Amino acid sequence: DGIFKSEGLQTIDDGAFYFLARDDLTIPASVKTLGQNCLIGADLLKSVTFAPGSRLETLGTYAFNDCTAIEYIKLPESLRTISTATSAYYVNGVEYVKNVAGTFDGCVNLKTLDMSACKYLEVLPTYVITGCTSLETLLLPPNLVKIDDFAFGDPLGLMRRYSSDGCPAPLTSLKEITLPPN
């Protein structure tokens, strides 16, 4: 029995389900925006489903941050934008200021992220998929134009998820990336 009792909801705002204590969640088809940190720390959440006919267009910064129990996510066709926020970090004493996403940061049990239906999503922003140390399969959008630097965290393994500077870990378990055909 779902948490939402009516259609018509268009936005799930910033932090709306902060530390949600449920193991499943179905996002109604009417929702167009999942706000920043909307599911942050929902560490019991094993399943997120987007209702058939989903009209989701925007995923907020850190939307699924630290949803540590999720193993599989399939994003809907309608997704157009993964939001970013300005963040500063330091490497060897040099400050870097970037727009980062952190959308799936710390989803340590996520094994499959399926974006293959997201025909309007053209850019994967910096740090969109980081600290997903169990990620094995990544299906990319069919019309992807750009993958920003460090989109998948730190490819050289120089930074660690639980380091003192809070930088994300590399995708150490990734076995397969499916690129768009073009």
NORTA-V614473 format. One record per residue. RES is the residue in one letter. OMEGA is omega in whole degrees, 0 to 359 (* if undefined). D_FIRST is the distance of its C-alpha to the first C-alpha in Angstrom with 1 decimal. Layout:
BEGIN
{{RES;OMEGA;D_FIRST} {RES;OMEGA;D_FIRST}}
END
This chain:
BEGIN
{{D;188;0.0} {G;180;3.8} {I;181;6.8} {F;184;8.8} {K;180;9.2} {S;172;12.3} {E;178;14.4} {G;177;17.8} {L;183;17.2} {Q;182;20.1} {T;168;20.6} {I;194;18.7} {D;181;21.8} {D;176;23.8} {G;186;22.3} {A;181;19.2} {F;178;17.0} {Y;180;20.1} {F;177;19.4} {L;181;15.6} {A;176;14.6} {R;177;11.4} {D;177;11.8} {D;180;9.8} {L;174;9.6} {T;179;9.6} {I;181;12.6} {P;181;12.9} {A;184;16.0} {S;184;17.8} {V;179;18.1} {K;184;21.8} {T;167;22.3} {L;187;20.7} {G;179;23.2} {Q;178;25.4} {N;188;23.9} {C;179;20.5} {L;185;18.9} {I;175;22.1} {G;177;22.0} {A;190;18.2} {D;173;19.7} {L;186;16.7} {L;180;14.9} {K;187;15.3} {S;172;13.6} {V;181;13.7} {T;173;13.1} {F;184;14.8} {A;176;13.5} {P;182;16.3} {G;182;19.2} {S;178;18.6} {R;180;21.3} {L;179;21.3} {E;187;25.0} {T;170;25.4} {L;181;24.2} {G;176;25.6} {T;179;27.9} {Y;184;26.4} {A;181;22.8} {F;184;21.7} {N;178;24.5} {D;168;24.3} {C;194;20.8} {T;182;22.5} {A;182;19.9} {I;178;19.0} {E;186;20.9} {Y;174;20.3} {I;172;19.8} {K;181;20.5} {L;186;21.4} {P;179;21.4} {E;187;24.6} {S;184;24.8} {L;181;25.3} {R;190;28.8} {T;168;29.4} {I;186;28.7} {S;177;30.0} {T;175;32.7} {A;180;34.3} {T;181;37.8} {S;176;38.4} {A;176;41.6} {Y;184;42.3} {Y;173;45.5} {V;181;47.0} {N;177;50.4} {G;179;51.0} {V;179;50.3} {E;175;47.7} {Y;176;45.4} {V;184;43.4} {K;167;40.7} {N;184;37.7} {V;181;34.9} {A;180;31.2} {G;188;29.8} {T;182;26.5} {F;182;25.7} {D;175;28.1} {G;175;27.5} {C;192;24.7} {V;178;26.8} {N;179;24.6} {L;181;24.0} {K;181;25.7} {T;172;25.1} {L;185;24.9} {D;176;24.9} {M;188;26.3} {S;179;28.1} {A;187;26.4} {C;188;27.3} {K;179;30.3} {Y;182;31.0} {L;185;30.8} {E;184;34.5} {V;169;34.8} {L;185;33.4} {P;178;34.4} {T;178;36.0} {Y;178;33.9} {V;183;30.7} {I;183;30.0} {T;179;31.6} {G;177;31.3} {C;190;29.0} {T;177;31.2} {S;184;29.3} {L;180;29.0} {E;185;30.6} {T;179;29.7} {L;179;29.8} {L;187;29.6} {L;180;31.2} {P;184;31.0} {P;182;33.4} {N;181;35.3} {L;181;35.6} {V;186;38.9} {K;169;38.9} {I;182;37.7} {D;179;38.8} {D;181;40.8} {F;179;38.8} {A;182;35.6} {F;179;34.8} {G;185;36.2} {D;185;39.6} {P;181;41.0} {L;179;44.0} {G;181;42.2} {L;180;44.3} {M;182;41.5} {R;183;38.9} {R;184;35.4} {Y;178;36.4} {S;182;39.9} {S;179;41.5} {D;175;41.2} {G;181;37.4} {C;184;37.9} {P;179;35.4} {A;178;36.0} {P;178;36.8} {L;188;34.6} {T;183;36.3} {S;187;34.1} {L;181;34.0} {K;187;35.2} {E;170;34.6} {I;178;34.4} {T;180;34.2} {L;176;36.3} {P;185;36.2} {P;183;38.9} {N;*;41.0}}
END
